[in-house]
Amino acid sequence: MDKMIKDLPGITGSRSNSAPYFPMALLVIPIGQLGAAVTGSSSPAFWAAFSLMLFVAAQVAVGARPLRPSHYWVGLLACLLLYSYAFPSVTTFAPPIQSTGLTEMLIGLGVLAAAIASPLQPRKLVNVIALTGGITATYVLIAGDYASGRLEGLGINCNYLGALLAIPCVAAVAMGRRKPAWLIPAGICLVAIFETQSRGAFLATAVGIFIVFVQSRPRLVQVFLTVIAIAVTALLPGTLANFADVLAADRSASELSHNTATRKAVAEFAVRVIAEHPVRGIGYGLFPSYAAESPDFGIYMATHNDYLRLAAESGVISLAAFLALIWLGIRGRRSDDLAILRGLLFTYMTVLVFVNVLTTPIVSVPFWLSLGCLLATRPANETAHASPWPADHPATEEAHEHAFAHGLAGGRRTLTDAHLRKPRHLSSMEIGSRK
């Protein structure tokens, strides 16, 4: 039987060759979030992510894990960030009030590179994200740490906490389609998000759930529902913002108005900075100081938008490299658990519009791992004759176990992410044509 498995196209190695990577990577999420509950900081998430990066880097260095094309995009982005930090285009004199976040950003890219080199099993990753998020939401609700009526916790403010819980909420809702019990952690996360009163978290959760449900529909249905959503938003100006304001009803109208006006002003200033320094940016980590010293703005304030931050601080090429990584992850047709991970990416992409969380490991690690898992596979419509997993990945072996269980051992077959859970039987004509 073992010989027959090895003889199948694309199969070499065994489960034992890959197993040590997966538990370690999955543990980074609970260590970060539950560790923050004990320490009140993101330090556990940082050191867990750093350890994972070093461990997989060592394996790559000795040839146990291969470099993949996506790694070059990761390396390009890391080099651009380092260059913009080391050789800024402007000089600022305002004292630094907060960390530049360069180390945390590079650690995040290291986690992404590790996930690409040693990809996780999608279902296990989704399960860990949803379950850990449910436990975290339960803890912060019981702890009841409120500031001005808004839930905080884990050493991060309400907006960051809402962003952290948006991803597990979407993951649990998606899993609830298969097992209703998953709706319990989804509901707990949703209650906690409501208590944070974060409008960005509300919108990100809504976008993620919409993507999870729409992408499984036929293409025409997807187009129809997307057009309806866009039309409603366009024909009713402020629809999403007004809906979020209703959910944040405990916040005063003056606070919401001031918050919106300030974010709009800093976004407009960031766009001007990008127009003035499009190639290199002003220097990674310098935007708050530059904004404070600028006569056009005069407030020490971050962009509250990570897309604008990347472009303003390190140039549009950095933003393009980051968006290229995301595009490579979400493009093509995905199925089952990989489709859920794509929904989580859309959730996080929405979060990035409202808050700078790329440099906060406790919030960003699930995103980096999900993106890495998607980048390590190829879309189903691009894998006509190849497995999306590395040859020694457990999912490949699991898929072929399904193949033998369904009587496919005697015929040639191909693997895509669509076949990992539901092998496809080949017709006698197909089998005859391939002999």
N, C-alpha and C positions, 0 to 999 in steps of 0.2 A: 504493500500500500504506500509506504514512504517513497519508494522508487517511482510509483505512478504519479504521486504528487509533484515530485521534482521534475518529472518529464513534461508536466503541463507548461504551456507557454508562460514566461514571465515569473516562474516560481523557483526560488532558490532560498537557502537559509531556513531558519526556524523561528518559532515564537521566542525561544529563550535568548536569541541573539539581540532582540529589541526590547524585551520586557523591562530591564532596569531603567530605561529612559522615561517611560510613561508615568509610573507612580511619582517620581521625583517632580516632573513638570506639573502634574495635577496638584501636588501638595502646595505649590507656590500660592495658589488662590486662597485656600483656607488658612495657611500660615499667615498670609498678609492680612486678611480681614479679621480672623479670630485673634491673631497676635495684636492687632491694633486695639481690640477690645480690652486687652490686658494692659498694654503699654500706653495707649492713647496717642500713638504716632504711627507713621508709615514705615518706620525702621524695619519691622519684621518683613514687610513686603519687599523693601529694598534689598535686604540681605538674602532673602530667599531667591529673588530674581537674579541677583549677582551670582549666587552659588550655582544656579541652573545654567547661567551663561558660561561660567568657567568650566563646568563639568562637560557640557556638550562641546565647547571649544577645544577642550583637550582631546575628545574623541575625534573631532575633525582633524586636529593636528597630526594624530597618529594614523589617519586614514581609515578609521572605523566608521566614519560618517562622511558622505560626499558633500561637496559644495554644489548648489543648484543655481540655475540662472537668476532666480529671485534674490540670491545673496548679493549679487552685484548691485542691484538697486538699493539694497539695505546699506551696503558699503558706500555707495555714492552719496546717499543722504547723510550718513555719519561723517564722511569727509567734508561735505559742504557745511555742516553744523560746526565742526571743529575749525574750519577755515574762517568762517564768519566770526567765531568767538575769538580766535587768535589775532585776526587782522580786521578789526571793526572799521567801518567807513566814517564813523563820527566819534567825537570825544565828548563824554558827559562828565559832569562834576557833582551831580546829585549823589548823596551817600546811598549805597545799596540798602534797601529795606528788606528785600526778599532775595532768596537764592535765584541764580540764573536758571537753574533746572537743567543745566547741560549734562551733568553726571547722570541724573535720573532719566533724561531722554536717551542717552547712550545705552544705559542699562536696559531700557525698554526695547531699543533696537537689537540689543544682544539677546533678549528673550525671544524676539521675533525671529532672529537668525537661528536660534536654538530650536524653535518650533518647526522651522522649515527643514532643518537638517535631521531632526528626529521627531516627525509628526505624531500627534496624538490620535487616538481613536475618537472620532467625532462624538459618538454618543456618550462616552465617558466624560469628555470635556463639557458637553452640554449639561449632563447630570450634576457634575461638580459645581459648575457655575450656578445652576438653579438651586441646588441644595444649600450651598454655602451662603448664597444670597438670602434664602429664607431664614437661615439661622441668624445671620447678621441683622436682618430686619427685625426679627424677634427680639434680639438683644437690645438694639437701640430704642425700640419701643418700650421695653421694660425699664431700661436705664432712664428714659424720659429726660434727656438733656436738651432743654429748650432755650433758645435765645430769641427774645422779642417774639415769642409765640411760634417759632419755627424749630423743628427738630434738627438737632445736630448730634454728632457722636463720632467715635473712632479717631478723634483728633482732627477732623475735617469739618468745614462749615456745611450749612444746609444745602447749598447748591451742589457741592461736591458729593455729599451723601446721597442726594437725589440721583446724580449721575451714576454713582456706584450701584444703586439699586435698580436702575432702569434696565440694565442688561439681564440680570437674573430674573427680573419680572417677565421680560419677553421670553426668555428661555423656558421658564416654568409654564407660561401660557401655551407655548408651542408643544411642550411635552404633555400638557393636559389634554391635548387632542387624542393622545394614545391612552394615557392613564389619568383619569380625572383626579386622582390623589395629588397630582402635581399642581392642581389649582389652589391647593392650600398654601404652599410657599408663594405662589403668584399673588394670592390675595393679601398675604402678610406684607409682601414687598410693596404692593399697591397702596396699602394703608400707610406704610412708612413714607412712601413718596408723597402722598397727600399731606402728611404731617410736616414734611420739609417745606411745603408751599413753593416748590421750585417749578416755575413755568417751563423752563427748559427740559427738566426731567419728565414732565407730563407729556410734552410734545415728542420727545425722543421715544418714550414708551409707546405712544400712539403710532408713531411711524414704524417702529420695529414690529409691532403686532400686525399692522397693515401689510407690511412686506411678507411676514411669515405666512399669512393666510392667502395673500394674492399670488405669490410666486408658485404655489402648488396648483393653481387653476390653469385651464387652457389659455393659450396665448391671446386669443381674442377677448376672453374674459378679463385677463390681466390688463390689456389695453383699455377696455371699456371702463373698468373700475378706476384705473389711474386717471383717465380723462375726466371722469366724474369728480374725483377728488380735486384735481387741478381746477376744474371749472368752478366748483363750489368755493374754493379758496380765492379764485380770481374775481368771481362775480360778487362775492361778499367780502369786501376788504376788511382785513383784521379778524376774519373768522377764527383762525387758530389762536391768535393772541387773545381775543375776547373769551374764547372757551377756557384758555388757561387762566385768565383773570378770574373767571367764575370759580374755578377750582382753588384759586388762591384767595378766596373771599375774606379770609381772616386778615389779610394785609390791606392797609388803608389805600384808598385811591391815590392819595398824594405820594405815598411811597412807591407804588407801582409806576406812576407817571414819571417820577424823578428817576427811578431805576431805568426805565425804558429810554428816557431822554439822554441819560448819561452813557448808556451803552451805545446808543446811536451816534453820539458825539465822538466817542473814542473810536468807533468803527470808521467814521468818516475821516478822522485824523490818521488812522492806520492806512487807509487807502491813499491818502496824500503822501504818506511816508513811502509806501510802495512805489508810487509814481515817481518820486524823487530818487529812490535808490532801488531800482527794479532788479538789478543783476546780483549784487552782493548783499543787499539789505544794509541795515545800519550796524549790525553786530549782534550776535545771539545773546539774549538776556538784557539788552540795553533799552528796550522799548519804554518801560516805566520811567527810567531816569530821563530819557530823551523827551518823553511827553511832559514831564514835570518842568523841564527847562525851556520847552517850546513856548513862545509867546502866543501861538495859535491854540494852545490847550492849557498848559500850566497846572496839570494835576498828575501826581504820581499814581499811575493806574495802568494795569495790564490791558491787553486787547479784549479779554473775555471772549476770544474767538481764536482757536488754535490755527485755523487756516490763515487768518490775517497775521497771526504772530509769526508763523514760519516765513511768510512772504516778506513781512516788514523787517524782520531781524536777520534772516539769512538769504533772502532773495527769492524770486519767483521760481528759480530752478529747483531750489529745495522743496518748495510747495509742489512743483510738478513731479519730482521724484516720489514724494509722499503719496500723491494722488495716483501715480502709476502703480505703486504697490497695492493700493486699495483696489484699483481697477482690475489688476491681475487676479485679485482675490474674489471679486464679486462677479466677474464676467462669466458668460456661458451658462449652461444649464446645470443646476445642482439638484440633488434629490435627498430625501430623508434628513438625516442629521446634518449633513453639509448645508442643506437649505436653511436649517435653523441657524447655523453659524453665520450664514450670509445675512440673515435677518438681524443677528446681533451686531454685525458690522454696520448695517444701516442705522441701528439704534445709536451706536457710538459715534457715527459720523454726524448724526444730528446733535448729539451732546457737544461735540467740538465746536458747534456754531455758537454756543452760549457760555462756555467756560473753558479755561485752560487746564485740562486734565492730563495731557500727554506726559507731563512731567511729574505726575502723582502716581507712583507705582501701585498703590492700593486700588486705584480706580482703573489704571490702564492695563494691568497685566492680563485680565480676561480678554481685552481687545487684541493685544499682541499675540496671545496664544491662539485665538480664533482665526486671526488673519494668517498666522503661520500655518495653521492646519489647512486652510483653504489654498494657500500658495504652494503647499507641498503636494497638492493633487491637481489634476487637470480636469476641466469641465467634461461632463459626460459626452457632449457632442464633439470633443476633440480627441477622444480615446477609443477609436474604433478597433485598434489592435494592441492595446497596452493597458496594463493595470495602473491606476492613478497612484497607488501606494508604492513605496520602495519594495524591492523584492523580499526583504526580510521583515516587513511590517506585519504585525499581528492581524490587521484587517484583511490582508491578502490571504493568509492561511485560513482565516475564518470564512472568507468567501468561498474558498475551494472546498472547505468542509461542507458548506451548503451545496456546492456543485456535486459532490459525490453522493450526498443524501438525496439529491433529485435525479440521480442517474446520468450525470453529465460526464462521468469519467471516461467514457469511450469516445467522446467527440471533442473536437477543438472548440474553444470558446474564448471570448475576450472579457476583460474586466473593466468596468467603469464604476464611478461612485454609485450609479443607479443599480448596480448588481450586487453591492456589498451585502444587502439584506434580502434581495429577491433575485436569485439567479434566473437567467433567461434560457429556456429550452430551445435548442436549435432544431429546425425542421430537417427532415431527411434530405430535402433538396439542398439546404444550406450546407449540411455536412458533406454531401456528395460533391458539391462545388469546391470545397476546401481541401479535398483529398488530392 
